[in-house]
Amino acid sequence: MYYCSSAEGEKLVKSVEDTMEKIKRIGPNPIMAEKVSQKTS
């Protein structure tokens, strides 16, 4: 969890970048992928 005040724009950008990197490393949610494939079948 990050705390960024309105005066900490650079800190906000860094926290968003860090979070996006983590999400990309984790990859897609396998449960959601399964649900999507069931709907299209």
HTML snippet that shows the backbone in 3Dmol.js (N, CA, C, O; Angstrom):
<script src="https://3Dmol.org/build/3Dmol-min.js"></script>
<div id="view" style="width:600px;height:400px;position:relative"></div>
<script>
const pdb = `
ATOM      1  N   MET A   1       0.845  -1.152   0.000  1.00  0.00           N
ATOM      2  CA  MET A   1       0.000   0.000   0.000  1.00  0.00           C
ATOM      3  C   MET A   1       0.903   1.231   0.000  1.00  0.00           C
ATOM      4  O   MET A   1       1.935   1.269   0.669  1.00  0.00           O
ATOM      5  N   TYR A   2       0.493   2.214  -0.752  1.00  0.00           N
ATOM      6  CA  TYR A   2       1.263   3.445  -0.860  1.00  0.00           C
ATOM      7  C   TYR A   2       0.430   4.614  -0.349  1.00  0.00           C
ATOM      8  O   TYR A   2      -0.792   4.632  -0.491  1.00  0.00           O
ATOM      9  N   TYR A   3       1.103   5.582   0.243  1.00  0.00           N
ATOM     10  CA  TYR A   3       0.454   6.833   0.623  1.00  0.00           C
ATOM     11  C   TYR A   3       1.126   7.938  -0.168  1.00  0.00           C
ATOM     12  O   TYR A   3       2.345   8.096  -0.113  1.00  0.00           O
ATOM     13  N   CYS A   4       0.337   8.699  -0.897  1.00  0.00           N
ATOM     14  CA  CYS A   4       0.859   9.822  -1.662  1.00  0.00           C
ATOM     15  C   CYS A   4      -0.043  11.024  -1.437  1.00  0.00           C
ATOM     16  O   CYS A   4      -1.248  10.958  -1.676  1.00  0.00           O
ATOM     17  N   SER A   5       0.539  12.112  -0.980  1.00  0.00           N
ATOM     18  CA  SER A   5      -0.247  13.334  -0.817  1.00  0.00           C
ATOM     19  C   SER A   5      -0.336  14.042  -2.167  1.00  0.00           C
ATOM     20  O   SER A   5       0.295  13.624  -3.138  1.00  0.00           O
ATOM     21  N   SER A   6      -1.112  15.100  -2.222  1.00  0.00           N
ATOM     22  CA  SER A   6      -1.293  15.825  -3.479  1.00  0.00           C
ATOM     23  C   SER A   6      -0.003  16.494  -3.952  1.00  0.00           C
ATOM     24  O   SER A   6       0.106  16.857  -5.123  1.00  0.00           O
ATOM     25  N   ALA A   7       0.959  16.660  -3.074  1.00  0.00           N
ATOM     26  CA  ALA A   7       2.226  17.291  -3.436  1.00  0.00           C
ATOM     27  C   ALA A   7       3.283  16.284  -3.876  1.00  0.00           C
ATOM     28  O   ALA A   7       4.410  16.675  -4.181  1.00  0.00           O
ATOM     29  N   GLU A   8       2.949  15.011  -3.915  1.00  0.00           N
ATOM     30  CA  GLU A   8       3.939  13.970  -4.212  1.00  0.00           C
ATOM     31  C   GLU A   8       3.649  13.270  -5.537  1.00  0.00           C
ATOM     32  O   GLU A   8       3.468  12.053  -5.586  1.00  0.00           O
ATOM     33  N   GLY A   9       3.609  14.056  -6.600  1.00  0.00           N
ATOM     34  CA  GLY A   9       3.319  13.501  -7.919  1.00  0.00           C
ATOM     35  C   GLY A   9       4.319  12.452  -8.365  1.00  0.00           C
ATOM     36  O   GLY A   9       3.934  11.416  -8.907  1.00  0.00           O
ATOM     37  N   GLU A  10       5.598  12.712  -8.143  1.00  0.00           N
ATOM     38  CA  GLU A  10       6.632  11.755  -8.550  1.00  0.00           C
ATOM     39  C   GLU A  10       6.494  10.439  -7.789  1.00  0.00           C
ATOM     40  O   GLU A  10       6.691   9.362  -8.351  1.00  0.00           O
ATOM     41  N   LYS A  11       6.158  10.537  -6.520  1.00  0.00           N
ATOM     42  CA  LYS A  11       5.970   9.332  -5.707  1.00  0.00           C
ATOM     43  C   LYS A  11       4.772   8.530  -6.225  1.00  0.00           C
ATOM     44  O   LYS A  11       4.809   7.300  -6.250  1.00  0.00           O
ATOM     45  N   LEU A  12       3.715   9.227  -6.635  1.00  0.00           N
ATOM     46  CA  LEU A  12       2.540   8.556  -7.192  1.00  0.00           C
ATOM     47  C   LEU A  12       2.902   7.810  -8.471  1.00  0.00           C
ATOM     48  O   LEU A  12       2.516   6.656  -8.655  1.00  0.00           O
ATOM     49  N   VAL A  13       3.638   8.468  -9.344  1.00  0.00           N
ATOM     50  CA  VAL A  13       4.055   7.835 -10.599  1.00  0.00           C
ATOM     51  C   VAL A  13       4.879   6.583 -10.310  1.00  0.00           C
ATOM     52  O   VAL A  13       4.663   5.544 -10.933  1.00  0.00           O
ATOM     53  N   LYS A  14       5.810   6.673  -9.381  1.00  0.00           N
ATOM     54  CA  LYS A  14       6.657   5.522  -9.028  1.00  0.00           C
ATOM     55  C   LYS A  14       5.820   4.382  -8.462  1.00  0.00           C
ATOM     56  O   LYS A  14       6.059   3.219  -8.785  1.00  0.00           O
ATOM     57  N   SER A  15       4.838   4.705  -7.617  1.00  0.00           N
ATOM     58  CA  SER A  15       4.008   3.652  -7.031  1.00  0.00           C
ATOM     59  C   SER A  15       3.152   2.970  -8.096  1.00  0.00           C
ATOM     60  O   SER A  15       2.947   1.758  -8.040  1.00  0.00           O
ATOM     61  N   VAL A  16       2.654   3.736  -9.063  1.00  0.00           N
ATOM     62  CA  VAL A  16       1.864   3.145 -10.149  1.00  0.00           C
ATOM     63  C   VAL A  16       2.753   2.259 -11.012  1.00  0.00           C
ATOM     64  O   VAL A  16       2.352   1.156 -11.385  1.00  0.00           O
ATOM     65  N   GLU A  17       3.948   2.725 -11.332  1.00  0.00           N
ATOM     66  CA  GLU A  17       4.877   1.917 -12.128  1.00  0.00           C
ATOM     67  C   GLU A  17       5.230   0.617 -11.413  1.00  0.00           C
ATOM     68  O   GLU A  17       5.245  -0.446 -12.034  1.00  0.00           O
ATOM     69  N   ASP A  18       5.515   0.692 -10.116  1.00  0.00           N
ATOM     70  CA  ASP A  18       5.831  -0.513  -9.338  1.00  0.00           C
ATOM     71  C   ASP A  18       4.666  -1.499  -9.354  1.00  0.00           C
ATOM     72  O   ASP A  18       4.858  -2.701  -9.537  1.00  0.00           O
ATOM     73  N   THR A  19       3.470  -0.982  -9.162  1.00  0.00           N
ATOM     74  CA  THR A  19       2.284  -1.840  -9.145  1.00  0.00           C
ATOM     75  C   THR A  19       2.073  -2.492 -10.506  1.00  0.00           C
ATOM     76  O   THR A  19       1.757  -3.680 -10.577  1.00  0.00           O
ATOM     77  N   MET A  20       2.241  -1.739 -11.580  1.00  0.00           N
ATOM     78  CA  MET A  20       2.068  -2.299 -12.921  1.00  0.00           C
ATOM     79  C   MET A  20       3.100  -3.394 -13.202  1.00  0.00           C
ATOM     80  O   MET A  20       2.774  -4.404 -13.826  1.00  0.00           O
ATOM     81  N   GLU A  21       4.331  -3.202 -12.751  1.00  0.00           N
ATOM     82  CA  GLU A  21       5.353  -4.237 -12.923  1.00  0.00           C
ATOM     83  C   GLU A  21       4.954  -5.525 -12.208  1.00  0.00           C
ATOM     84  O   GLU A  21       5.107  -6.617 -12.754  1.00  0.00           O
ATOM     85  N   LYS A  22       4.447  -5.392 -10.993  1.00  0.00           N
ATOM     86  CA  LYS A  22       4.010  -6.568 -10.231  1.00  0.00           C
ATOM     87  C   LYS A  22       2.870  -7.284 -10.944  1.00  0.00           C
ATOM     88  O   LYS A  22       2.858  -8.513 -11.018  1.00  0.00           O
ATOM     89  N   ILE A  23       1.927  -6.533 -11.462  1.00  0.00           N
ATOM     90  CA  ILE A  23       0.784  -7.127 -12.165  1.00  0.00           C
ATOM     91  C   ILE A  23       1.254  -7.860 -13.415  1.00  0.00           C
ATOM     92  O   ILE A  23       0.786  -8.963 -13.698  1.00  0.00           O
ATOM     93  N   LYS A  24       2.172  -7.261 -14.163  1.00  0.00           N
ATOM     94  CA  LYS A  24       2.695  -7.908 -15.371  1.00  0.00           C
ATOM     95  C   LYS A  24       3.434  -9.198 -15.031  1.00  0.00           C
ATOM     96  O   LYS A  24       3.321 -10.184 -15.760  1.00  0.00           O
ATOM     97  N   ARG A  25       4.196  -9.203 -13.920  1.00  0.00           N
ATOM     98  CA  ARG A  25       4.917 -10.411 -13.506  1.00  0.00           C
ATOM     99  C   ARG A  25       3.967 -11.526 -13.111  1.00  0.00           C
ATOM    100  O   ARG A  25       4.200 -12.692 -13.427  1.00  0.00           O
ATOM    101  N   ILE A  26       2.894 -11.163 -12.417  1.00  0.00           N
ATOM    102  CA  ILE A  26       1.923 -12.161 -11.963  1.00  0.00           C
ATOM    103  C   ILE A  26       1.197 -12.776 -13.151  1.00  0.00           C
ATOM    104  O   ILE A  26       0.961 -13.984 -13.179  1.00  0.00           O
ATOM    105  N   GLY A  27       0.843 -11.955 -14.129  1.00  0.00           N
ATOM    106  CA  GLY A  27       0.150 -12.436 -15.314  1.00  0.00           C
ATOM    107  C   GLY A  27      -1.355 -12.449 -15.121  1.00  0.00           C
ATOM    108  O   GLY A  27      -1.862 -12.021 -14.084  1.00  0.00           O
ATOM    109  N   PRO A  28      -2.067 -12.944 -16.128  1.00  0.00           N
ATOM    110  CA  PRO A  28      -3.527 -12.942 -16.076  1.00  0.00           C
ATOM    111  C   PRO A  28      -4.073 -13.875 -14.997  1.00  0.00           C
ATOM    112  O   PRO A  28      -3.423 -14.841 -14.599  1.00  0.00           O
ATOM    113  N   ASN A  29      -5.251 -13.568 -14.547  1.00  0.00           N
ATOM    114  CA  ASN A  29      -5.940 -14.370 -13.540  1.00  0.00           C
ATOM    115  C   ASN A  29      -6.407 -15.670 -14.196  1.00  0.00           C
ATOM    116  O   ASN A  29      -7.241 -15.617 -15.100  1.00  0.00           O
ATOM    117  N   PRO A  30      -5.907 -16.829 -13.779  1.00  0.00           N
ATOM    118  CA  PRO A  30      -6.293 -18.091 -14.420  1.00  0.00           C
ATOM    119  C   PRO A  30      -7.777 -18.416 -14.240  1.00  0.00           C
ATOM    120  O   PRO A  30      -8.365 -19.073 -15.098  1.00  0.00           O
ATOM    121  N   ILE A  31      -8.379 -17.979 -13.166  1.00  0.00           N
ATOM    122  CA  ILE A  31      -9.805 -18.240 -12.949  1.00  0.00           C
ATOM    123  C   ILE A  31     -10.630 -17.476 -13.975  1.00  0.00           C
ATOM    124  O   ILE A  31     -11.582 -18.019 -14.534  1.00  0.00           O
ATOM    125  N   MET A  32     -10.275 -16.234 -14.223  1.00  0.00           N
ATOM    126  CA  MET A  32     -11.015 -15.437 -15.205  1.00  0.00           C
ATOM    127  C   MET A  32     -10.817 -16.002 -16.609  1.00  0.00           C
ATOM    128  O   MET A  32     -11.756 -16.016 -17.404  1.00  0.00           O
ATOM    129  N   ALA A  33      -9.624 -16.462 -16.921  1.00  0.00           N
ATOM    130  CA  ALA A  33      -9.367 -17.048 -18.234  1.00  0.00           C
ATOM    131  C   ALA A  33     -10.236 -18.282 -18.436  1.00  0.00           C
ATOM    132  O   ALA A  33     -10.743 -18.513 -19.534  1.00  0.00           O
ATOM    133  N   GLU A  34     -10.409 -19.072 -17.387  1.00  0.00           N
ATOM    134  CA  GLU A  34     -11.249 -20.264 -17.457  1.00  0.00           C
ATOM    135  C   GLU A  34     -12.703 -19.871 -17.701  1.00  0.00           C
ATOM    136  O   GLU A  34     -13.383 -20.506 -18.508  1.00  0.00           O
ATOM    137  N   LYS A  35     -13.185 -18.848 -17.024  1.00  0.00           N
ATOM    138  CA  LYS A  35     -14.566 -18.397 -17.199  1.00  0.00           C
ATOM    139  C   LYS A  35     -14.802 -17.896 -18.616  1.00  0.00           C
ATOM    140  O   LYS A  35     -15.844 -18.178 -19.208  1.00  0.00           O
ATOM    141  N   VAL A  36     -13.847 -17.158 -19.162  1.00  0.00           N
ATOM    142  CA  VAL A  36     -13.981 -16.635 -20.517  1.00  0.00           C
ATOM    143  C   VAL A  36     -14.018 -17.781 -21.514  1.00  0.00           C
ATOM    144  O   VAL A  36     -14.820 -17.757 -22.447  1.00  0.00           O
ATOM    145  N   SER A  37     -13.162 -18.790 -21.336  1.00  0.00           N
ATOM    146  CA  SER A  37     -13.139 -19.914 -22.271  1.00  0.00           C
ATOM    147  C   SER A  37     -14.426 -20.726 -22.185  1.00  0.00           C
ATOM    148  O   SER A  37     -14.861 -21.288 -23.189  1.00  0.00           O
ATOM    149  N   GLN A  38     -15.042 -20.798 -21.016  1.00  0.00           N
ATOM    150  CA  GLN A  38     -16.306 -21.514 -20.869  1.00  0.00           C
ATOM    151  C   GLN A  38     -17.430 -20.775 -21.576  1.00  0.00           C
ATOM    152  O   GLN A  38     -18.315 -21.411 -22.149  1.00  0.00           O
ATOM    153  N   LYS A  39     -17.414 -19.454 -21.551  1.00  0.00           N
ATOM    154  CA  LYS A  39     -18.457 -18.661 -22.199  1.00  0.00           C
ATOM    155  C   LYS A  39     -18.373 -18.763 -23.710  1.00  0.00           C
ATOM    156  O   LYS A  39     -19.402 -18.743 -24.386  1.00  0.00           O
ATOM    157  N   THR A  40     -17.168 -18.872 -24.254  1.00  0.00           N
ATOM    158  CA  THR A  40     -17.001 -18.922 -25.701  1.00  0.00           C
ATOM    159  C   THR A  40     -17.171 -20.327 -26.252  1.00  0.00           C
ATOM    160  O   THR A  40     -17.248 -20.497 -27.469  1.00  0.00           O
ATOM    161  N   SER A  41     -17.231 -21.323 -25.409  1.00  0.00           N
ATOM    162  CA  SER A  41     -17.368 -22.719 -25.863  1.00  0.00           C
ATOM    163  C   SER A  41     -18.808 -23.071 -26.113  1.00  0.00           C
ATOM    164  O   SER A  41     -19.110 -24.200 -26.498  1.00  0.00           O
TER     165      SER A  41
END
`;
const viewer = $3Dmol.createViewer("view");
viewer.addModel(pdb, "pdb");
viewer.setStyle({}, {cartoon: {color: "spectrum"}});
viewer.zoomTo();
viewer.render();
</script>
